Each structure stands twice: as structure tokens, then as C-alpha cells.
Amino acid sequence: MKLNTHLTQSLPTSFKKPTLSTIISYLLAGILAFSGIAKLVDASGLLSTLQQLSFLNEAMTVWTATLLPIIEIGLAVALFLQWKPRITLATTTLLFAGFLSFAVYGFYMGMAGDCSCFGNLVESRFGRAMLIRNGIFLSLSIASLVIYHINLRKRD
């Protein structure tokens, strides 16, 4: 019992009693890490999807395909480590809002093919399933951000 108490006291606050916000953050971190690594392994699907966008030139297509997985993995690490949660959760929410906006755009513009959001491991065609999935991810990130702010207010 004494060892357990000592261990609990020596752990960082975020490891002592995970809040719902922390649990959701870990889930989002897993999703972002998985998708970022999958895009790094094979970016061909992402590149072909981005090439369908007439408003992106070739350089922007390459930069987007290069930076997106790095941003996803960076956010995943920050979420997992609970580094600056307010900023990280807000940035994650913006990223998922962008993903949902892109899914809506692709769906209504009739974009064809698989966006390779999760590499070649999970099919990600533009359609209702993609809209629902991205809506769920955005909802989770918003919920985590709101719960985090509610918990901050309770502490003050």
C-alpha cells in the first residue's frame, strides 16, 4: 500500500486520474498517429487526391502531402504527452474541422478515388461514411476541448 501511494504521488498529474478529456485526447492521438504514419509510408493516394484540386499548384500539393503527416504525428505526440493541452486541443479541433470541410467539399464536388486518409490500410472514399467519420472525429475533439475548459474552471 505504501509503495502504491508513493507511485501515485510521484506520477505527473495527467497520469494520476485521467479525465474524460484526457481519455479522448489519447484516442485522438492514436487516430492522428495512425493516419500520419500511414501517410508517411505511402503518400501516393494523398498526392493523387490533392492533384484533383484545381486551386492547388504542384508545389502546394507536394508541400501539403509532406507537411500533413508531420503535423498529424506532432499533434499526436503533443496530445499523448498532454503538452499545452489548451493549444493542442484547439489545434486538433481546427485540423479535424479542416478534414471535415475537405470531406464535404470532395463529396459535393464528386471527387473520385480514395483519399488515403489512413494509407492503404483503410478505405477512405469520398461519401457519407467519410463525412460521418470526420464528423465524429471533430465532435470528439470539440468535446475534449470543452471538457478540458470545464475542468479548468472547476479548479479555479
CNS distance restraints for C-alpha pairs under 8 A (distance, minus, plus):
assign (resid   1 and name CA) (resid   5 and name CA) 6.31 0.50 0.50
assign (resid   2 and name CA) (resid   6 and name CA) 6.25 0.50 0.50
assign (resid   3 and name CA) (resid   7 and name CA) 6.11 0.50 0.50
assign (resid   4 and name CA) (resid   8 and name CA) 6.15 0.50 0.50
assign (resid   5 and name CA) (resid   9 and name CA) 6.18 0.50 0.50
assign (resid   6 and name CA) (resid  10 and name CA) 6.18 0.50 0.50
assign (resid   7 and name CA) (resid  11 and name CA) 6.33 0.50 0.50
assign (resid   8 and name CA) (resid  16 and name CA) 6.22 0.50 0.50
assign (resid  11 and name CA) (resid  15 and name CA) 6.11 0.50 0.50
assign (resid  11 and name CA) (resid  16 and name CA) 6.34 0.50 0.50
assign (resid  12 and name CA) (resid  16 and name CA) 6.69 0.50 0.50
assign (resid  13 and name CA) (resid  17 and name CA) 7.42 0.50 0.50
assign (resid  14 and name CA) (resid  18 and name CA) 6.11 0.50 0.50
assign (resid  14 and name CA) (resid  22 and name CA) 7.58 0.50 0.50
assign (resid  14 and name CA) (resid  82 and name CA) 7.23 0.50 0.50
assign (resid  18 and name CA) (resid  22 and name CA) 5.64 0.50 0.50
assign (resid  18 and name CA) (resid  23 and name CA) 6.45 0.50 0.50
assign (resid  19 and name CA) (resid  23 and name CA) 6.32 0.50 0.50
assign (resid  20 and name CA) (resid  24 and name CA) 6.16 0.50 0.50
assign (resid  20 and name CA) (resid 144 and name CA) 7.32 0.50 0.50
assign (resid  20 and name CA) (resid 147 and name CA) 7.36 0.50 0.50
assign (resid  21 and name CA) (resid  25 and name CA) 6.05 0.50 0.50
assign (resid  21 and name CA) (resid 143 and name CA) 7.51 0.50 0.50
assign (resid  21 and name CA) (resid 144 and name CA) 4.43 0.50 0.50
assign (resid  21 and name CA) (resid 145 and name CA) 7.08 0.50 0.50
assign (resid  21 and name CA) (resid 147 and name CA) 5.68 0.50 0.50
assign (resid  21 and name CA) (resid 148 and name CA) 5.69 0.50 0.50
assign (resid  22 and name CA) (resid  26 and name CA) 6.22 0.50 0.50
assign (resid  22 and name CA) (resid  82 and name CA) 7.79 0.50 0.50
assign (resid  22 and name CA) (resid 144 and name CA) 7.47 0.50 0.50
assign (resid  23 and name CA) (resid  27 and name CA) 6.40 0.50 0.50
assign (resid  24 and name CA) (resid  28 and name CA) 6.16 0.50 0.50
assign (resid  24 and name CA) (resid 140 and name CA) 6.77 0.50 0.50
assign (resid  24 and name CA) (resid 141 and name CA) 7.50 0.50 0.50
assign (resid  24 and name CA) (resid 144 and name CA) 6.03 0.50 0.50
assign (resid  25 and name CA) (resid  29 and name CA) 5.98 0.50 0.50
assign (resid  25 and name CA) (resid  79 and name CA) 5.73 0.50 0.50
assign (resid  25 and name CA) (resid  80 and name CA) 6.92 0.50 0.50
assign (resid  25 and name CA) (resid  89 and name CA) 7.74 0.50 0.50
assign (resid  25 and name CA) (resid 141 and name CA) 7.51 0.50 0.50
assign (resid  25 and name CA) (resid 144 and name CA) 6.68 0.50 0.50
assign (resid  26 and name CA) (resid  30 and name CA) 6.22 0.50 0.50
assign (resid  26 and name CA) (resid  79 and name CA) 6.51 0.50 0.50
assign (resid  26 and name CA) (resid  80 and name CA) 5.56 0.50 0.50
assign (resid  27 and name CA) (resid  31 and name CA) 6.39 0.50 0.50
assign (resid  28 and name CA) (resid  32 and name CA) 6.11 0.50 0.50
assign (resid  28 and name CA) (resid  76 and name CA) 7.24 0.50 0.50
assign (resid  28 and name CA) (resid  79 and name CA) 7.70 0.50 0.50
assign (resid  28 and name CA) (resid 137 and name CA) 7.56 0.50 0.50
assign (resid  28 and name CA) (resid 140 and name CA) 7.81 0.50 0.50
assign (resid  28 and name CA) (resid 141 and name CA) 7.31 0.50 0.50
assign (resid  29 and name CA) (resid  33 and name CA) 5.95 0.50 0.50
assign (resid  29 and name CA) (resid  75 and name CA) 7.06 0.50 0.50
assign (resid  29 and name CA) (resid  76 and name CA) 4.02 0.50 0.50
assign (resid  29 and name CA) (resid  77 and name CA) 6.86 0.50 0.50
assign (resid  29 and name CA) (resid  79 and name CA) 5.64 0.50 0.50
assign (resid  29 and name CA) (resid  80 and name CA) 5.95 0.50 0.50
assign (resid  30 and name CA) (resid  34 and name CA) 6.00 0.50 0.50
assign (resid  30 and name CA) (resid  76 and name CA) 6.71 0.50 0.50
assign (resid  31 and name CA) (resid  35 and name CA) 6.17 0.50 0.50
assign (resid  31 and name CA) (resid  76 and name CA) 7.93 0.50 0.50
assign (resid  32 and name CA) (resid  36 and name CA) 5.85 0.50 0.50
assign (resid  32 and name CA) (resid  72 and name CA) 5.16 0.50 0.50
assign (resid  32 and name CA) (resid  73 and name CA) 6.18 0.50 0.50
assign (resid  32 and name CA) (resid  75 and name CA) 7.27 0.50 0.50
assign (resid  32 and name CA) (resid  76 and name CA) 5.49 0.50 0.50
assign (resid  33 and name CA) (resid  37 and name CA) 5.98 0.50 0.50
assign (resid  33 and name CA) (resid  72 and name CA) 6.38 0.50 0.50
assign (resid  33 and name CA) (resid  73 and name CA) 4.98 0.50 0.50
assign (resid  33 and name CA) (resid  76 and name CA) 5.41 0.50 0.50
assign (resid  33 and name CA) (resid  77 and name CA) 7.81 0.50 0.50
assign (resid  34 and name CA) (resid  38 and name CA) 6.07 0.50 0.50
assign (resid  34 and name CA) (resid 118 and name CA) 6.98 0.50 0.50
assign (resid  35 and name CA) (resid  39 and name CA) 6.15 0.50 0.50
assign (resid  35 and name CA) (resid  69 and name CA) 7.32 0.50 0.50
assign (resid  35 and name CA) (resid  72 and name CA) 7.42 0.50 0.50
assign (resid  35 and name CA) (resid 117 and name CA) 6.18 0.50 0.50
assign (resid  35 and name CA) (resid 118 and name CA) 4.50 0.50 0.50
assign (resid  35 and name CA) (resid 119 and name CA) 6.83 0.50 0.50
assign (resid  36 and name CA) (resid  40 and name CA) 6.28 0.50 0.50
assign (resid  36 and name CA) (resid  68 and name CA) 7.38 0.50 0.50
assign (resid  36 and name CA) (resid  69 and name CA) 4.06 0.50 0.50
assign (resid  36 and name CA) (resid  70 and name CA) 6.66 0.50 0.50
assign (resid  36 and name CA) (resid  71 and name CA) 7.85 0.50 0.50
assign (resid  36 and name CA) (resid  72 and name CA) 5.24 0.50 0.50
assign (resid  36 and name CA) (resid  73 and name CA) 5.43 0.50 0.50
assign (resid  36 and name CA) (resid 118 and name CA) 7.61 0.50 0.50
assign (resid  37 and name CA) (resid  41 and name CA) 6.20 0.50 0.50
assign (resid  37 and name CA) (resid  69 and name CA) 6.74 0.50 0.50
assign (resid  37 and name CA) (resid  73 and name CA) 7.20 0.50 0.50
assign (resid  38 and name CA) (resid  42 and name CA) 6.34 0.50 0.50
assign (resid  38 and name CA) (resid  43 and name CA) 7.95 0.50 0.50
assign (resid  38 and name CA) (resid 118 and name CA) 5.57 0.50 0.50
assign (resid  38 and name CA) (resid 119 and name CA) 4.54 0.50 0.50
assign (resid  38 and name CA) (resid 120 and name CA) 7.50 0.50 0.50
assign (resid  38 and name CA) (resid 121 and name CA) 7.79 0.50 0.50
assign (resid  39 and name CA) (resid  43 and name CA) 4.92 0.50 0.50
assign (resid  39 and name CA) (resid  46 and name CA) 7.36 0.50 0.50
assign (resid  39 and name CA) (resid  69 and name CA) 5.95 0.50 0.50
assign (resid  39 and name CA) (resid 116 and name CA) 7.32 0.50 0.50
assign (resid  39 and name CA) (resid 117 and name CA) 7.17 0.50 0.50
assign (resid  39 and name CA) (resid 118 and name CA) 6.64 0.50 0.50
assign (resid  39 and name CA) (resid 119 and name CA) 5.27 0.50 0.50
assign (resid  40 and name CA) (resid  69 and name CA) 6.27 0.50 0.50
assign (resid  41 and name CA) (resid 119 and name CA) 7.54 0.50 0.50
assign (resid  42 and name CA) (resid 119 and name CA) 6.18 0.50 0.50
assign (resid  42 and name CA) (resid 120 and name CA) 7.54 0.50 0.50
assign (resid  43 and name CA) (resid  47 and name CA) 6.09 0.50 0.50
assign (resid  43 and name CA) (resid  65 and name CA) 6.86 0.50 0.50
assign (resid  43 and name CA) (resid 116 and name CA) 7.75 0.50 0.50
assign (resid  43 and name CA) (resid 119 and name CA) 7.28 0.50 0.50
assign (resid  44 and name CA) (resid  48 and name CA) 6.18 0.50 0.50
assign (resid  45 and name CA) (resid  49 and name CA) 6.20 0.50 0.50
assign (resid  45 and name CA) (resid 114 and name CA) 6.67 0.50 0.50
assign (resid  45 and name CA) (resid 115 and name CA) 5.82 0.50 0.50
assign (resid  45 and name CA) (resid 116 and name CA) 5.01 0.50 0.50
assign (resid  45 and name CA) (resid 119 and name CA) 7.30 0.50 0.50
assign (resid  46 and name CA) (resid  50 and name CA) 6.14 0.50 0.50
assign (resid  46 and name CA) (resid  65 and name CA) 6.47 0.50 0.50
assign (resid  46 and name CA) (resid 115 and name CA) 5.46 0.50 0.50
assign (resid  46 and name CA) (resid 116 and name CA) 5.46 0.50 0.50
assign (resid  46 and name CA) (resid 117 and name CA) 7.10 0.50 0.50
assign (resid  47 and name CA) (resid  51 and name CA) 6.10 0.50 0.50
assign (resid  47 and name CA) (resid  61 and name CA) 6.75 0.50 0.50
assign (resid  47 and name CA) (resid  62 and name CA) 7.16 0.50 0.50
assign (resid  47 and name CA) (resid  65 and name CA) 6.16 0.50 0.50
assign (resid  48 and name CA) (resid  52 and name CA) 6.73 0.50 0.50
assign (resid  48 and name CA) (resid 115 and name CA) 7.89 0.50 0.50
assign (resid  49 and name CA) (resid  53 and name CA) 7.45 0.50 0.50
assign (resid  49 and name CA) (resid 113 and name CA) 7.28 0.50 0.50
assign (resid  49 and name CA) (resid 114 and name CA) 7.34 0.50 0.50
assign (resid  49 and name CA) (resid 115 and name CA) 5.48 0.50 0.50
assign (resid  50 and name CA) (resid  56 and name CA) 7.53 0.50 0.50
assign (resid  50 and name CA) (resid  61 and name CA) 5.84 0.50 0.50
assign (resid  50 and name CA) (resid  65 and name CA) 7.87 0.50 0.50
assign (resid  51 and name CA) (resid  56 and name CA) 7.37 0.50 0.50
assign (resid  51 and name CA) (resid  58 and name CA) 7.49 0.50 0.50
assign (resid  51 and name CA) (resid  61 and name CA) 6.56 0.50 0.50
assign (resid  52 and name CA) (resid 111 and name CA) 7.50 0.50 0.50
assign (resid  56 and name CA) (resid  60 and name CA) 5.71 0.50 0.50
assign (resid  56 and name CA) (resid  61 and name CA) 6.05 0.50 0.50
assign (resid  57 and name CA) (resid  61 and name CA) 6.23 0.50 0.50
assign (resid  58 and name CA) (resid  62 and name CA) 6.31 0.50 0.50
assign (resid  59 and name CA) (resid  63 and name CA) 6.15 0.50 0.50
assign (resid  60 and name CA) (resid  64 and name CA) 5.92 0.50 0.50
assign (resid  61 and name CA) (resid  65 and name CA) 6.14 0.50 0.50
assign (resid  62 and name CA) (resid  66 and name CA) 6.06 0.50 0.50
assign (resid  63 and name CA) (resid  67 and name CA) 5.94 0.50 0.50
assign (resid  64 and name CA) (resid  68 and name CA) 5.71 0.50 0.50
assign (resid  65 and name CA) (resid  69 and name CA) 7.27 0.50 0.50
assign (resid  66 and name CA) (resid  70 and name CA) 7.14 0.50 0.50
assign (resid  67 and name CA) (resid  71 and name CA) 6.05 0.50 0.50
assign (resid  68 and name CA) (resid  72 and name CA) 6.17 0.50 0.50
assign (resid  69 and name CA) (resid  73 and name CA) 6.09 0.50 0.50
assign (resid  70 and name CA) (resid  74 and name CA) 5.97 0.50 0.50
assign (resid  71 and name CA) (resid  75 and name CA) 6.06 0.50 0.50
assign (resid  72 and name CA) (resid  76 and name CA) 6.10 0.50 0.50
assign (resid  73 and name CA) (resid  77 and name CA) 6.23 0.50 0.50
assign (resid  74 and name CA) (resid  78 and name CA) 6.23 0.50 0.50
assign (resid  75 and name CA) (resid  79 and name CA) 5.94 0.50 0.50
assign (resid  75 and name CA) (resid  88 and name CA) 6.68 0.50 0.50
assign (resid  75 and name CA) (resid  92 and name CA) 6.89 0.50 0.50
assign (resid  76 and name CA) (resid  80 and name CA) 6.07 0.50 0.50
assign (resid  77 and name CA) (resid  81 and name CA) 6.11 0.50 0.50
assign (resid  78 and name CA) (resid  82 and name CA) 5.85 0.50 0.50
assign (resid  78 and name CA) (resid  83 and name CA) 5.08 0.50 0.50
assign (resid  78 and name CA) (resid  84 and name CA) 7.67 0.50 0.50
assign (resid  78 and name CA) (resid  85 and name CA) 7.90 0.50 0.50
assign (resid  78 and name CA) (resid  88 and name CA) 6.62 0.50 0.50
assign (resid  79 and name CA) (resid  83 and name CA) 6.49 0.50 0.50
assign (resid  79 and name CA) (resid  85 and name CA) 6.94 0.50 0.50
assign (resid  79 and name CA) (resid  88 and name CA) 6.50 0.50 0.50
assign (resid  79 and name CA) (resid  89 and name CA) 7.41 0.50 0.50
assign (resid  83 and name CA) (resid  88 and name CA) 7.20 0.50 0.50
assign (resid  84 and name CA) (resid  88 and name CA) 6.06 0.50 0.50
assign (resid  85 and name CA) (resid  89 and name CA) 5.66 0.50 0.50
assign (resid  86 and name CA) (resid  90 and name CA) 6.10 0.50 0.50
assign (resid  86 and name CA) (resid 145 and name CA) 7.07 0.50 0.50
assign (resid  86 and name CA) (resid 148 and name CA) 7.57 0.50 0.50
assign (resid  86 and name CA) (resid 149 and name CA) 7.94 0.50 0.50
assign (resid  87 and name CA) (resid  91 and name CA) 6.05 0.50 0.50
assign (resid  88 and name CA) (resid  92 and name CA) 6.04 0.50 0.50
assign (resid  89 and name CA) (resid  93 and name CA) 6.07 0.50 0.50
assign (resid  89 and name CA) (resid 141 and name CA) 6.68 0.50 0.50
assign (resid  89 and name CA) (resid 144 and name CA) 7.27 0.50 0.50
assign (resid  89 and name CA) (resid 145 and name CA) 5.69 0.50 0.50
assign (resid  90 and name CA) (resid  94 and name CA) 6.29 0.50 0.50
assign (resid  90 and name CA) (resid 145 and name CA) 6.76 0.50 0.50
assign (resid  91 and name CA) (resid  95 and name CA) 6.18 0.50 0.50
assign (resid  92 and name CA) (resid  96 and name CA) 6.20 0.50 0.50
assign (resid  92 and name CA) (resid 141 and name CA) 6.67 0.50 0.50
assign (resid  93 and name CA) (resid  97 and name CA) 6.04 0.50 0.50
assign (resid  93 and name CA) (resid 138 and name CA) 6.10 0.50 0.50
assign (resid  93 and name CA) (resid 141 and name CA) 5.23 0.50 0.50
assign (resid  93 and name CA) (resid 142 and name CA) 6.08 0.50 0.50
assign (resid  94 and name CA) (resid  98 and name CA) 6.16 0.50 0.50
assign (resid  95 and name CA) (resid  99 and name CA) 6.27 0.50 0.50
assign (resid  96 and name CA) (resid 100 and name CA) 6.11 0.50 0.50
assign (resid  96 and name CA) (resid 134 and name CA) 6.82 0.50 0.50
assign (resid  96 and name CA) (resid 137 and name CA) 6.50 0.50 0.50
assign (resid  96 and name CA) (resid 138 and name CA) 5.08 0.50 0.50
assign (resid  96 and name CA) (resid 141 and name CA) 7.70 0.50 0.50
assign (resid  97 and name CA) (resid 101 and name CA) 6.08 0.50 0.50
assign (resid  97 and name CA) (resid 138 and name CA) 6.00 0.50 0.50
assign (resid  98 and name CA) (resid 102 and name CA) 6.08 0.50 0.50
assign (resid  99 and name CA) (resid 103 and name CA) 6.14 0.50 0.50
assign (resid  99 and name CA) (resid 134 and name CA) 6.57 0.50 0.50
assign (resid 100 and name CA) (resid 104 and name CA) 6.16 0.50 0.50
assign (resid 100 and name CA) (resid 131 and name CA) 6.49 0.50 0.50
assign (resid 100 and name CA) (resid 134 and name CA) 5.14 0.50 0.50
assign (resid 100 and name CA) (resid 135 and name CA) 6.27 0.50 0.50
assign (resid 100 and name CA) (resid 138 and name CA) 7.47 0.50 0.50
assign (resid 101 and name CA) (resid 105 and name CA) 6.08 0.50 0.50
assign (resid 102 and name CA) (resid 106 and name CA) 5.97 0.50 0.50
assign (resid 103 and name CA) (resid 107 and name CA) 5.95 0.50 0.50
assign (resid 103 and name CA) (resid 126 and name CA) 6.46 0.50 0.50
assign (resid 103 and name CA) (resid 127 and name CA) 7.79 0.50 0.50
assign (resid 103 and name CA) (resid 130 and name CA) 6.57 0.50 0.50
assign (resid 103 and name CA) (resid 131 and name CA) 5.92 0.50 0.50
assign (resid 103 and name CA) (resid 134 and name CA) 7.60 0.50 0.50
assign (resid 104 and name CA) (resid 108 and name CA) 6.16 0.50 0.50
assign (resid 104 and name CA) (resid 131 and name CA) 6.61 0.50 0.50
assign (resid 105 and name CA) (resid 109 and name CA) 5.92 0.50 0.50
assign (resid 106 and name CA) (resid 110 and name CA) 5.90 0.50 0.50
assign (resid 106 and name CA) (resid 111 and name CA) 4.97 0.50 0.50
assign (resid 106 and name CA) (resid 126 and name CA) 6.18 0.50 0.50
assign (resid 107 and name CA) (resid 111 and name CA) 6.32 0.50 0.50
assign (resid 107 and name CA) (resid 126 and name CA) 5.34 0.50 0.50
assign (resid 107 and name CA) (resid 127 and name CA) 5.56 0.50 0.50
assign (resid 107 and name CA) (resid 128 and name CA) 7.90 0.50 0.50
assign (resid 110 and name CA) (resid 126 and name CA) 7.82 0.50 0.50
assign (resid 111 and name CA) (resid 126 and name CA) 6.72 0.50 0.50
assign (resid 112 and name CA) (resid 125 and name CA) 7.41 0.50 0.50
assign (resid 112 and name CA) (resid 126 and name CA) 6.99 0.50 0.50
assign (resid 113 and name CA) (resid 125 and name CA) 5.87 0.50 0.50
assign (resid 113 and name CA) (resid 126 and name CA) 7.32 0.50 0.50
assign (resid 114 and name CA) (resid 123 and name CA) 6.53 0.50 0.50
assign (resid 114 and name CA) (resid 124 and name CA) 5.13 0.50 0.50
assign (resid 114 and name CA) (resid 125 and name CA) 4.38 0.50 0.50
assign (resid 114 and name CA) (resid 126 and name CA) 6.99 0.50 0.50
assign (resid 115 and name CA) (resid 124 and name CA) 5.73 0.50 0.50
assign (resid 115 and name CA) (resid 125 and name CA) 6.21 0.50 0.50
assign (resid 115 and name CA) (resid 126 and name CA) 7.43 0.50 0.50
assign (resid 116 and name CA) (resid 120 and name CA) 6.14 0.50 0.50
assign (resid 116 and name CA) (resid 122 and name CA) 7.60 0.50 0.50
assign (resid 116 and name CA) (resid 123 and name CA) 7.02 0.50 0.50
assign (resid 116 and name CA) (resid 124 and name CA) 5.94 0.50 0.50
assign (resid 117 and name CA) (resid 122 and name CA) 7.95 0.50 0.50
assign (resid 117 and name CA) (resid 124 and name CA) 6.24 0.50 0.50
assign (resid 118 and name CA) (resid 122 and name CA) 5.65 0.50 0.50
assign (resid 118 and name CA) (resid 123 and name CA) 7.60 0.50 0.50
assign (resid 118 and name CA) (resid 124 and name CA) 7.37 0.50 0.50
assign (resid 124 and name CA) (resid 130 and name CA) 6.50 0.50 0.50
assign (resid 125 and name CA) (resid 130 and name CA) 6.81 0.50 0.50
assign (resid 126 and name CA) (resid 130 and name CA) 5.90 0.50 0.50
assign (resid 126 and name CA) (resid 131 and name CA) 7.81 0.50 0.50
assign (resid 127 and name CA) (resid 131 and name CA) 6.42 0.50 0.50
assign (resid 128 and name CA) (resid 132 and name CA) 6.10 0.50 0.50
assign (resid 129 and name CA) (resid 133 and name CA) 6.05 0.50 0.50
assign (resid 130 and name CA) (resid 134 and name CA) 6.04 0.50 0.50
assign (resid 131 and name CA) (resid 135 and name CA) 5.94 0.50 0.50
assign (resid 132 and name CA) (resid 136 and name CA) 6.11 0.50 0.50
assign (resid 133 and name CA) (resid 137 and name CA) 6.32 0.50 0.50
assign (resid 134 and name CA) (resid 138 and name CA) 6.08 0.50 0.50
assign (resid 135 and name CA) (resid 139 and name CA) 6.02 0.50 0.50
assign (resid 136 and name CA) (resid 140 and name CA) 6.10 0.50 0.50
assign (resid 137 and name CA) (resid 141 and name CA) 6.30 0.50 0.50
assign (resid 138 and name CA) (resid 142 and name CA) 6.15 0.50 0.50
assign (resid 139 and name CA) (resid 143 and name CA) 5.99 0.50 0.50
assign (resid 140 and name CA) (resid 144 and name CA) 6.09 0.50 0.50
assign (resid 141 and name CA) (resid 145 and name CA) 6.18 0.50 0.50
assign (resid 142 and name CA) (resid 146 and name CA) 6.11 0.50 0.50
assign (resid 143 and name CA) (resid 147 and name CA) 6.00 0.50 0.50
assign (resid 144 and name CA) (resid 148 and name CA) 6.00 0.50 0.50
assign (resid 145 and name CA) (resid 149 and name CA) 6.32 0.50 0.50
assign (resid 146 and name CA) (resid 150 and name CA) 6.20 0.50 0.50
assign (resid 147 and name CA) (resid 151 and name CA) 6.13 0.50 0.50
assign (resid 148 and name CA) (resid 152 and name CA) 6.25 0.50 0.50
assign (resid 149 and name CA) (resid 153 and name CA) 6.31 0.50 0.50
assign (resid 150 and name CA) (resid 154 and name CA) 6.37 0.50 0.50
assign (resid 151 and name CA) (resid 155 and name CA) 6.46 0.50 0.50
assign (resid 152 and name CA) (resid 156 and name CA) 6.58 0.50 0.50
